[in-house]
């Protein structure tokens, strides 16, 4: 599960840098397809962040429900007591990133809608 979570983070960062570059290009060129592409990239980031949240929450849930330490039959109280998972600050940051990226995605789609409207009315 850790490999899948790391893959989601790597893809999210790649998409984040790509959307940043297309967002800068959209601001300078004022082309509707580039603006729409930025919104779609932000939407893809949201999808991968939701995948990451699902993986992390599933891992935390399975660790909380597990009453024995890896179903070991021998007494390993030292090992099992040292194996603690806590939520920490990173889970809150992923939730914050998911919410802010979703809002950013909605804003980019609204900008695309407004650009289409301005282009059809001849204001650009």
C-alpha positions in Angstrom: 0.0 0.0 0.0 2.9 2.3 0.6 4.1 2.0 -3.0 0.6 2.9 -4.3 0.5 5.9 -2.0 3.9 7.1 -3.1 2.9 6.7 -6.7 -0.2 8.8 -6.2 2.0 11.5 -4.6 4.5 11.4 -7.5 1.8 11.7 -10.1 0.1 14.5 -8.2 3.3 16.5 -8.1 4.0 15.9 -11.8 0.4 17.1 -12.6 0.8 20.0 -10.2 3.9 21.3 -12.0 2.4 20.7 -15.4 -0.8 22.5 -14.4 1.3 25.4 -13.1 3.1 25.7 -16.4 -0.1 25.5 -18.4 -1.7 28.0 -16.1 1.2 30.5 -16.7 0.8 29.9 -20.5 -2.9 30.4 -20.3 -2.5 33.7 -18.5 -0.1 35.0 -21.1 -1.7 33.7 -24.3 -5.4 33.9 -23.2 -6.4 30.8 -25.2 -9.4 28.9 -24.1 -8.0 25.4 -24.7 -5.0 26.0 -22.5 -7.2 27.3 -19.7 -9.4 24.3 -20.0 -6.4 22.0 -20.0 -5.3 23.6 -16.7 -8.7 22.9 -15.2 -8.6 19.3 -16.4 -5.1 18.9 -14.9 -6.3 20.2 -11.6 -9.2 17.7 -11.8 -6.7 14.9 -12.3 -4.7 16.1 -9.3 -8.0 15.9 -7.2 -8.6 12.3 -8.4 -5.1 11.2 -7.4 -5.3 13.0 -4.0 -8.6 11.2 -3.4 -6.9 7.9 -4.2 -4.2 8.8 -1.8 -6.7 9.6 0.9 -8.5 6.3 0.3 -5.2 4.4 0.6 -4.2 6.2 3.8 -7.6 5.8 5.5 -7.8 2.2 4.5 -4.4 1.6 6.1 -5.3 3.4 9.3 -8.6 1.5 9.5 -7.0 -1.9 9.0 -4.4 -1.1 11.6 -7.0 0.0 14.1 -9.1 -3.2 13.6 -6.2 -5.5 13.8 -6.1 -6.9 17.4 -3.1 -9.1 17.0 0.3 -8.1 15.7 0.3 -9.6 12.2 -1.5 -12.7 13.6 1.7 -13.9 15.2 1.2 -16.8 17.6 4.3 -16.1 19.7 4.5 -13.4 22.4 6.0 -10.3 20.7 4.6 -7.6 23.0 7.6 -5.4 22.6 7.4 -5.4 18.8 3.6 -5.0 18.8 3.6 -2.2 21.4 6.3 -0.3 19.4 4.2 -0.5 16.2 1.9 2.5 16.5 0.3 4.4 13.7 -0.8 7.9 14.3 -2.6 10.3 12.0 -0.2 13.2 12.3 -0.2 16.4 10.4 0.3 14.9 6.9 -3.2 13.5 6.7 -4.7 17.0 7.5 -2.4 18.5 4.8 -3.6 16.0 2.2 -7.3 16.9 3.1 -6.4 20.6 2.8 -4.6 20.0 -0.5 -7.6 18.1 -1.9 -10.1 20.8 -0.9 -7.9 23.6 -2.2 -7.2 21.8 -5.5 -10.9 21.1 -6.0 -11.7 24.8 -5.5 -8.9 25.7 -7.8 -10.3 23.3 -10.4 -13.7 24.9 -10.2 -12.2 28.4 -10.5 -10.3 27.3 -13.7 -13.4 25.9 -15.2 -15.2 29.2 -14.4 -12.4 31.2 -16.0 -12.7 28.9 -19.1 -16.4 29.6 -19.2 -15.9 33.3 -18.9 -13.2 33.3 -21.6 -15.5 31.5 -24.0 -18.2 34.0 -23.3 -15.9 36.9 -23.9 -14.5 35.4 -27.1 -18.0 34.8 -28.6 -19.0 38.4 -27.8 -15.9 39.8 -29.4 -14.3 41.4 -26.3 -10.9 39.8 -26.9 
